[in-house]
Amino acid sequence: MAMKSLFGSLSKANQFASIERNLINSVTLIFGAFLFMVFLSVDLGLDDWVEDQFDQAMLNKANYLKSQIRVADHHVEFLADERFMPEYAESDDPHFFQLWRDETTIKRSESLAQYPHVDLLKPDVQLGRDRIVDIVMPNGDMGRATLSYFVPESSDDEILPVALTIYESSTGLERLVWVVDGLLIGSFILAMMLMRYVTKNVIRRGLEPLEKLNQDLKTLHSSDQPAAGELELPEQVVEEIEPIRKELNRYIRSNRTLINNEKRITADIAHELKTPLAEMITLSEVYIRYPQDERISKTYQHDMLAIAKRMKAIVENLLLLQKTSSIAMNTEWQLLSIKNVFGQVKHDLMFKYPDIDQRLVVSSCADEFFSADRFSIETILKNLIDNALYYSPHESLVTLGWSEVDDDYQLSISNVLVQSITEEQLAKLTLPLFQIDAARTSNERFGLGLSIISNICRQQGYTLSFIQPDTMTLTVNIAIPKEVPLLQHHNV
């Protein structure tokens, strides 16, 4: 169980990716591979150079012995004094040589005296050539041999070819190669450790601004201030971190605005529902206290029904606001006729505005057919026309326009205002439950229509804008893109 919990904790610790660890490992791997190639090349080059020097030394020794061989009176003579060649006599690190004339041995080194029945490898090379081969020496050590077949100097220019073989132990060579390999391996490991240490410090220093940003976020999160501030500009601005800081500040501002809006909406909803509830309670208490009073009992049922309908309208509009703000809102793109849509909306609003035919002026100078979601377009038109007719003087005209601007269809509704709107009020028109009349005396308007329109426009990719040609006129413009998703269309 202990081992299982240990492995479980290790797997949990390693389930998160680390920028620092990935950078360190990546840099170490890249430079490690580069250093490995460099050290490997140096190692191979040094090994070849040491072997070349060893072979050259053997050839020099062979050339020296060749220079000590003469031909005189049809005989081959070895003139070298072996007292000055101790390497061919000592037993600790012996060297061997043997000289032939045809099949006859002319000279053997003193070191071969211990091996009287052992002959060295006789050269099998062309005349005037040398060759170096790996061999096993008479004493059992590994070594190398120089095989030479040449014509020694002669006083009377007599040609008598002789063969010379020299054995030399390669133990020292191998030991030197191992020392060089060990030094290079040690240097490689030391270089890797040093490079990893430097890389870790450099990367950690480079990630300090990110760590500072994280600490600032923690400080911001643990702040006791009711309204969290923004991330302050650091003393040294880092190019890669600054966009993150700006986006975080934008998110903080947006989140603060959202929280404030939610608080305001909650208070407004409570206020909107509290008023009809209080009216219902008051009416019920009065009716219970004075059940025989005809002034109360005669209108009680109608008053309660009107209050219930008002509450129902508030709830339905809130549900519609929630529906239009959800990303899961269902839409069905259809090929619609703008004349058909205008006619349907006018028919739906006829019960509220019997004079709608006289007050609503429609002008269309674009294509009759366009692609859009019918529910979205009808909801937008109903709310816009309803607001324009309600908030304009009686018998004033409301202009509804349908035009084509660049790659968009332009839907515009203009109406004369009963009272002027300030710039601050204009900026808050799309806020849920916002009403210009602070007293909230209207029993029919709840401040949700433009919020619903704003949500639909955001969902469908439409552009909503408000323009005031003058202080007493308001124009609402909605730009509807011509390009739509490639879905199945239906003519309506």
Beta strands, then each sheet from edge to edge (+ up, - down):
strand 1: 69-72
strand 2: 75-78
strand 3: 96-101
strand 4: 104-108
strand 5: 129-136
strand 6: 142-150
strand 7: 153-154
strand 8: 162-169
strand 9: 333-337
strand 10: 360-364
strand 11: 369-373
strand 12: 398-405
strand 13: 408-416
strand 14: 463-470
strand 15: 473-481
sheet 1: 2+ 1- 7-
sheet 2: 4+ 3- 8+ 6- 5+
sheet 3: 9+ 11-
sheet 4: 10+ 12+ 13- 15+ 14-
end
